[in-house]
């Protein structure tokens, strides 16, 4: 994982129109296709929100309680492009104590879906900057006091990566102390294990694979594209594979 990933994606030629990241909701019919340049643009806006809007930078910690989704990719890539340490908490950890080194340190920002923010099982971390991230089209209809709609706030920022901040491979990329260099090596190992190669198209069942190491970092490290499928009916998987020209299934 390279800290400059947002800038690198945004700088790819505009002629590369093939989607790098596709999101399908099989229940609602929603579909979003983003080219590498568009993914980089959203990541750059997210980085600008964190750095210019929240004043965060290397040493800051953010908690992310989001499912596989194109907005989650923007949040994560923007955080890593800013040198932040991310605590990613999948839905499967709801109701469980999350223990990690430095767990007594406060977070500087938190990102969570409205559903998980309202779930009594969840212990959503507190933070000075609190964002709700919806998984449907458009802005959120109702935002509680003390929270902001990420989809609306991120559009207040330019899709240009903020001034470069030096990020070293030894800097922590996650709140448990795993470094940028270590995450990059892990992503490449997973890509090798999945036999992912440049030009591959990976289908991800959003309900089965929440960890971004598998659905985001590994394919990016291999030069593969991703199809995230929410509410995927196993009986329709083959149809989705054919329609999306999928070459690998996670």
N, C-alpha and C positions, 0 to 999 in steps of 0.2 A: 504494500500500500504506500503510495507516494503522497506526501502532504500537498503536492501541487495538483492533485487529481482533478479538482474543479476547474482550474485554469487549463489544464491539458485537454479536458473534454470540451470545454467551451471553445478552444482554439482549433479544433478539428475542422477540416474544410466543410463549408456549408453544403457542398455538393453531395456529401455523404448522407443521403436521405433515408437510408435503411434504419429502422428503429433499433436503438440500443437497449431500450427498456420499454416493455409493453405491459400494461395492467388491464386485466379482464375481470369483471365481476359477472360470473355466470348466472347469478340470481337476478340482477337488475339490468344486465345488458350494457352496463357502462364499459367504456373502453378508452384508454389513453395510450398513445404511442409517442415516445420521445426519442429523437435522434441523440447521438452523443453530444452534439452542440447544445441541444435543449436541456439535457440532463446537466451539463456543465453550467448552463445559464441559471437553472433553478438552484444548483448547489452554490453558485456565486452569490445569488440573492440571499440564500440562507446564511452564508458566511458573513455577508455584510450586515444582516440583521443581528447576528451574534456579536460581531466585533464593533460595528458602528452604532447599532441600536442599543445593545446591552452592555457594551464596554468590556467584553470578555476576550481572553487571549490565552496563550500558553500558561498552564497552571490552573486554569478554570476547569470546573467539573460540571457536566450536564447529565441528567438522567433521561433516558429515552424509553418510553413504554408504548411502543407502536408496532403494528403488524407489518409484514412484508407489503410494501406499497411504494408507488413512485414518490409520494411526499416523504416517506420515511427515508428513501435514498437521498433526497435533497437535504433533509435534516442532518443525516449522518455525514454525508460528504462535505457539507458546509462546516460542520463541527470539526471534522478532521483537517480540513483545509485551513482552519483557524488555530490548529494546534491544541485543541481541547481534549480532555480526558472524558470518554463517554462510558456511562454505566448503562448498558443495554439490558432491559428487563423484559423477557418474553411473557406472554400471557400465561404460560404454564407455571410461572412462579407466583401467581396470585395466591395470597394466603400463606406463603412461605416466608420465613425470615431470610432476607438477602444479606449474606455476610461477605464482605470483601475488605481487603486492606484499606485503611483510611475511611472505613464506613462511618466513623463518627464525625467526619468532616462534612459540613453542609454543601449542598449543591448550589450552583449559581443559576441554573436554569433547568426547567423540567418540561418535557414534551409528552403528552398523553392523549389518547383518544377520549372523546366524551363518554363512551361506554365504560372505559376502565376508570375514568375519573369519578364516575357515579357508582362503581361497583364496591359494595361493602367489604368484599374480600381483599380489595387492593389497599396496600399501604403506600399511597402515592407520596413520594418525597416532597418536602416543601422547598421552595427556592424563591429568590427575589423576582425572577422572571419566569412566568408560568404561561405555557401555551397549550391550547387545545388544537389537535390536528385531526380534522375530519377525514374520513375515508370515502366520502361520497362526492359527487360533483358540486361545485359552487361553495360559497361561504356557509358557515354554520348559522342556523336559524336562531339559536339561543346560546349566549355565552355568559356564564355566571360571573358575578362580581369578583374581581381579583384575578381573572383570567383574560387572555387575549386569543383571538382566532389567528393561528399561524398563517393560514391561507390569505387572510386580508393583510396582516402586518408585513409579510415577506414581500408583497408587491409594492411596498413603500420604498424598497431598496433597489438600487441599480443591479442589473445582471452582469456586473463586472467584479471580478475577484478583488477584494480589498488589497491594499499595499502588502507586499510580501512580508511575512514574518518567518524568520529562520526557525525551522523545525528539524530537529536531529532524529536519526533513527533510534536513538536511545531515549527519546522523550516518551512519556506515557501516553498511549492512545486510548486506553481504557482505565476506568477508575480502579481496577484491580492491579494496576502497575504494568500490564502487558504493553510493550513499547511498539512504536510504529514499525520498526524493523521486524519485530517478532510477528506482528499481525500480517505484514507483507509476506513473510516466509510461510506462515500458516495458510494464507490464501493460496499461495502457489502450490503448497502440498495438497490442499483440497482439490484444486483444479487438476492436478496430476492424477489424484485418486479417481476423480470423475471422468478422466480422459477428455477434459475440455481443451479445445484448441481454437485458435483464431478462426472466426467465421461460424463457429457452432452457435446454435440457438437452444437455450436451456429452458425447459418448462419446469416451473416451481409451483407446487400446490401450497398456497399460502397458509392453509390450516395445518400442514404437516412440517413445514420447515421455517421456523421463525428467525433463526440465527442469521444475521447479515453476513457472517463469514462465508456461508454457503450460497445464499441467494444473491449477494451483491459483490463482495470482495473477490471471491474465487473466480467468477466469470469475468469480471473486469480485468483481473490480473492475467487472464488467458486471452483476452481480446474477443470473448464471446458475448452474445446478446442474451437478454433474459425476457421470458414471458412469465409474469406473475398471474396466477389464476386463483381468484377468490371464489369460494363456494363451488368448488369443482366437484362435479358428480363423477365418481370413478367410471361409471358406465359411458361417460362421454369423453374420457381422456383421449382415446384413440382419435376421435373426431377433432379434438383440439390440436393434437400433435400434427395431424394432416393439414388442418387449416392454417396453422402457424409455421409450417415447414420446420418443425422442431427436430433437432438431431440428437439431443440428450434430454433425459428426464431425471429430475432429482427425486 
